[in-house]
Amino acid sequence: MLRGGTVIEFNNVTKIYKKTFTAVKDINLKIDKGEFIFIVGKSGAGKSTLIKLLLREISPSEGIVTYNNQDINKIRKRNVAAYRRNIGFIFQDYRLLPKMTVYENIAFAMEMICCQAKNIRREVPLVLSMVGLSDKAKYYPDELSGGEQQRVAIARAVINKPETIIADEPTGNLDTETSKEIMKILTEINKRGTTVIMATHDREIVNHYQKRVIELKNGAIIRDINSGGYSDEPKED
Amino acid sequence: MNPKKISYIFRQAFKSMWRNRMMGFASIGSVTAVLVILGFILVIVLNVNNMAMVAKETFDQIAVYVLEGVEDEQIVELGKSFRKIDGVMGVAYQTKDYALEKVREDWGDDAYLLRDLRNNPFPNTYVVQLSDVSKADEVIAKLETFEGVEKVRYYQDAVNSLIKISDFVKRLGIAVILILLLISIFIISNTIKITVLNRQREIELMQYIGATNGYVRGPFMIEGIMLGLMGSCVAILIIMLGYNYSIDYLAGRYIALISGMSGYLVGIEMVINDLIIIFMTIGIGIGILGSLVSLKKFLSI
């Protein structure tokens, strides 16, 4: 696994919604370049808040979030878009645009941030083959299975070659077999040097891969181990 | 802004218009509907206004009939005195022969009916031009005091009521147009809002991918402008055809009325330029406004 310097850092970060609800409190976290990290915890534990803070969708009530040593909340509003290009995002519900073909969905992400048509024509087939969907380029999302759709979404997330991939429950809507395919692609991407942060509920996957695990409970980190399973507690299921 | 970005924004706008064509039709439809109603009211107001103007011009004259047998010298004197009255702009003299000749001309082919006329029944007439229609009463009162004046004719009641009606129609028309404009902005911004709402995900996604606000907003604005423009073009076409048709229809039905009123109706070619400018402006304005207003909410992620 490739490891570089610190890419993401949370320093005493607390987020309080509407002055009363504390979503995350006193988070301290360092993520190195090239890491693969599972963020685990029950619903409402603060996983989504963590991700939103990282995407600068919300700002922390206290503390600092840095990306490559830059306080991301000091980024000017008009530069937020440029900042987000460092991060590829994968959603639980894929979020493909239904009126575009697979090819167009991926090309869309490139078009959004400039790229010449020539580059688009070269790059899109490459990513498509990486996720194993070369033959489905002309399909529409609703003609694909869930796993295939998620693979398109992954292709879209990596097409602009981001340093970091954030995946929010990417296997949440998929069965075990399909989840494995998705995980295979994500670990492959990680092997090429991309930092991957994946929020998940999936005990089996986390136990199988034995990566760094950060466990959240009631908004606080209760466990951060470099290599391990979903939980220290014995398996219940 | 570089050309590449502009071409991207335009391409994107056209693509997304095609992908969302049903909503597009709805937007165009609502723009068209509102503008057509607006246009018809505008046309009516313009016509009534024109009618009043023409009528004013025609009727700001007072005809003063001179008694039979008044000497020429005295007639000249009368003219001079008329000219001195306050509120009179000018005076023109028409001999009885001229009056008869004019009728003959006006009647054209039917003029043979006048063949058997033995005496010229028309009086010598002074046409007194008013400088201000509101002074008509005073002028008439003075004119009637002169010796040798047989009768003073003036279509005052007609003019007054016409002016009243036209003022009323104008006010009503402007009020209705204002209300309609508000309604149309509301309807169209709602339509665009639905379009945007439909594409909330797309907009969210753009922001997650890292598209700048310009990239997100650009295509929507172009789309709004295009939809507004298309709506106004359709509206202009409908108004043009409809207006021509109704004039033709009226002409076919009521030839007499039309030939008598031809001066009062405004031809389409007089209105169409203003109409095109007004409609295009409204269409584009509504398009930009609608897309900006409805996008604002979503550009905050």
HADDOCK unambig.tbl for C-alpha pairs under 7 A between the chains (distance, minus, plus):
assign (segid A and resid 57 and name CA) (segid B and resid 301 and name CA) 5.27 0.50 0.50
assign (segid A and resid 81 and name CA) (segid B and resid 207 and name CA) 6.79 0.50 0.50
assign (segid A and resid 81 and name CA) (segid B and resid 210 and name CA) 4.16 0.50 0.50
assign (segid A and resid 81 and name CA) (segid B and resid 211 and name CA) 5.62 0.50 0.50
assign (segid A and resid 81 and name CA) (segid B and resid 212 and name CA) 5.25 0.50 0.50
assign (segid A and resid 82 and name CA) (segid B and resid 210 and name CA) 5.91 0.50 0.50
assign (segid A and resid 84 and name CA) (segid B and resid 208 and name CA) 6.61 0.50 0.50
assign (segid A and resid 84 and name CA) (segid B and resid 209 and name CA) 6.58 0.50 0.50
assign (segid A and resid 84 and name CA) (segid B and resid 210 and name CA) 4.94 0.50 0.50
assign (segid A and resid 85 and name CA) (segid B and resid 209 and name CA) 6.23 0.50 0.50
assign (segid A and resid 85 and name CA) (segid B and resid 210 and name CA) 5.07 0.50 0.50
assign (segid A and resid 88 and name CA) (segid B and resid 209 and name CA) 6.96 0.50 0.50
assign (segid A and resid 97 and name CA) (segid B and resid 202 and name CA) 6.66 0.50 0.50
assign (segid A and resid 99 and name CA) (segid B and resid 19 and name CA) 6.49 0.50 0.50
assign (segid A and resid 109 and name CA) (segid B and resid 209 and name CA) 6.35 0.50 0.50
assign (segid A and resid 112 and name CA) (segid B and resid 206 and name CA) 6.90 0.50 0.50
assign (segid A and resid 112 and name CA) (segid B and resid 211 and name CA) 5.27 0.50 0.50
assign (segid A and resid 112 and name CA) (segid B and resid 215 and name CA) 6.88 0.50 0.50
assign (segid A and resid 113 and name CA) (segid B and resid 210 and name CA) 6.95 0.50 0.50
assign (segid A and resid 113 and name CA) (segid B and resid 211 and name CA) 5.69 0.50 0.50
